[in-house]
Amino acid sequence: MTICMYDLAGADPALRFSPYCWRTHMALKHKQLDFQTIAWRFTDTEVLAPYYAEGASRLVPVLTDDKGVVTDSWAIAEYLEEAYPGQPSLFEGEPGKRHARFIKFWTENVLHPAISRMIVLDIHDCLDPKDRAYFRGSREKRFGKTLEEVVADRETTRAEFLKTVSPLRSVLKEQPFVSGEGPAYADYVVFGAFQWARAVSRFEIVPADDPVNDWRDRMLGLFDAYAATFPAA
Amino acid sequence: MTICMYDLAGADPALRFSPYCWRTHMALKHKQLDFQTIAWRFTDTEVLAPYYAEGASRLVPVLTDDKGVVTDSWAIAEYLEEAYPGQPSLFEGEPGKRHARFIKFWTENVLHPAISRMIVLDIHDCLDPKDRAYFRGSREKRFGKTLEEVVADRETTRAEFLKTVSPLRSVLKEQPFVSGEGPAYADYVVFGAFQWARAVSRFEIVPADDPVNDWRDRMLGLFDAYAATFPAA
């Protein structure tokens, strides 16, 4: 049985924008595994319901293969590492994985909220019409304001964001990838955040002359420019 | 020849507060190496001059042993790892080191500036009188205001700081140390920042019920409570 990933999609089913799903896309390419993706939308909760305890069935990626089902991008990475030990390693050992966890949380706690404040309205506008009411309602509740208000001053958000990415920028001045000389899972985690923005928004979150942008270009070029072949806004 | 470290000291020569030197203290203990420290003060530039190109002689730690001299805390860690391969590893291999670099830059670019804004006046007050004019002049130039003005609203700085440490807090909910099941160099880098504050200031930068505080206590307890035996404010 082929490896399958349920992957969040926009109105255009080729538009794939979930930062968590992008981690898994890149992890599967890194491990040189064949896979197919299944376009999934926020309101397709019944599709994922069998894989989740009640109520939580709105989370992708979900990965299925002939051995079973794995949910959660980090657990999927750990699973791939274990299930396919002969393929290139995502963490290069336990110490790499333990350290990568910090980068994962930095991405989720710092990068994602900042990027979200720049692109959340663009995400909404890319969605399948059936997803829009759910998305607007849940995100406006989270932010405590309308999506239009959230992004109204995104130039200011960007200025703060560009300060926030300073540890990433400093690392990339010393080594070509977050994980070292070559890309590994920590890169895919951070790249997921940038790919999220690229998919849905024309708002440039990083200036062209930033070392972070050079790294993003390197990431887009990996695996025969795999990520670059997906639709961008 | 014994390993020696030039270590920044306060008016009380036993008071050791440099976050960079604390990395090296802990790294030397981790590697189970005997060493002695030499109390050094900001104005002792002539002492370090032989080890530096002109003008840069105000940076510690500097480590000397029978093989030579190493400056810069990261370079010292790499040196110890290479020169004493039979001792416990600081990075547990190249992937661990490459990932730890991100944590180093996060500490330097995010934690240090925030902590500095809470304790810079306390640092000043701990210094040997001969160091105070240099310290006040250089730091007030950096901040563009008096030391008193910098720390005037440190409760607000702390509230921001406690948000900023969120990736660290998240990691420590999943594993007992930044580096995983046991402490390694990434822990010492982050711990250096906290030990800096502990040495000079009674202002509690982290509340007692924060998982970050539990980790700091674990760090203070390592190597027969080595770090805890040093003077605290």
Boltz contact constraints between the chains, C-beta under 6 A:
constraints:
  - contact:
      token1: [A, 92]
      token2: [B, 95]
      max_distance: 6.0
  - contact:
      token1: [A, 93]
      token2: [B, 95]
      max_distance: 6.0
  - contact:
      token1: [A, 95]
      token2: [B, 92]
      max_distance: 6.0
  - contact:
      token1: [A, 95]
      token2: [B, 93]
      max_distance: 6.0
  - contact:
      token1: [A, 95]
      token2: [B, 96]
      max_distance: 6.0
  - contact:
      token1: [A, 96]
      token2: [B, 95]
      max_distance: 6.0
  - contact:
      token1: [A, 96]
      token2: [B, 99]
      max_distance: 6.0
  - contact:
      token1: [A, 98]
      token2: [B, 179]
      max_distance: 6.0
  - contact:
      token1: [A, 98]
      token2: [B, 180]
      max_distance: 6.0
  - contact:
      token1: [A, 99]
      token2: [B, 96]
      max_distance: 6.0
  - contact:
      token1: [A, 99]
      token2: [B, 99]
      max_distance: 6.0
  - contact:
      token1: [A, 99]
      token2: [B, 100]
      max_distance: 6.0
  - contact:
      token1: [A, 100]
      token2: [B, 99]
      max_distance: 6.0
  - contact:
      token1: [A, 101]
      token2: [B, 171]
      max_distance: 6.0
  - contact:
      token1: [A, 102]
      token2: [B, 103]
      max_distance: 6.0
  - contact:
      token1: [A, 102]
      token2: [B, 167]
      max_distance: 6.0
  - contact:
      token1: [A, 102]
      token2: [B, 171]
      max_distance: 6.0
  - contact:
      token1: [A, 103]
      token2: [B, 102]
      max_distance: 6.0
  - contact:
      token1: [A, 105]
      token2: [B, 167]
      max_distance: 6.0
  - contact:
      token1: [A, 105]
      token2: [B, 170]
      max_distance: 6.0
  - contact:
      token1: [A, 105]
      token2: [B, 171]
      max_distance: 6.0
  - contact:
      token1: [A, 106]
      token2: [B, 167]
      max_distance: 6.0
  - contact:
      token1: [A, 109]
      token2: [B, 166]
      max_distance: 6.0
  - contact:
      token1: [A, 109]
      token2: [B, 167]
      max_distance: 6.0
  - contact:
      token1: [A, 166]
      token2: [B, 109]
      max_distance: 6.0
  - contact:
      token1: [A, 167]
      token2: [B, 102]
      max_distance: 6.0
  - contact:
      token1: [A, 167]
      token2: [B, 105]
      max_distance: 6.0
  - contact:
      token1: [A, 167]
      token2: [B, 106]
      max_distance: 6.0
  - contact:
      token1: [A, 167]
      token2: [B, 109]
      max_distance: 6.0
  - contact:
      token1: [A, 170]
      token2: [B, 105]
      max_distance: 6.0
  - contact:
      token1: [A, 171]
      token2: [B, 101]
      max_distance: 6.0
  - contact:
      token1: [A, 171]
      token2: [B, 102]
      max_distance: 6.0
  - contact:
      token1: [A, 171]
      token2: [B, 105]
      max_distance: 6.0
  - contact:
      token1: [A, 179]
      token2: [B, 98]
      max_distance: 6.0
  - contact:
      token1: [A, 180]
      token2: [B, 98]
      max_distance: 6.0
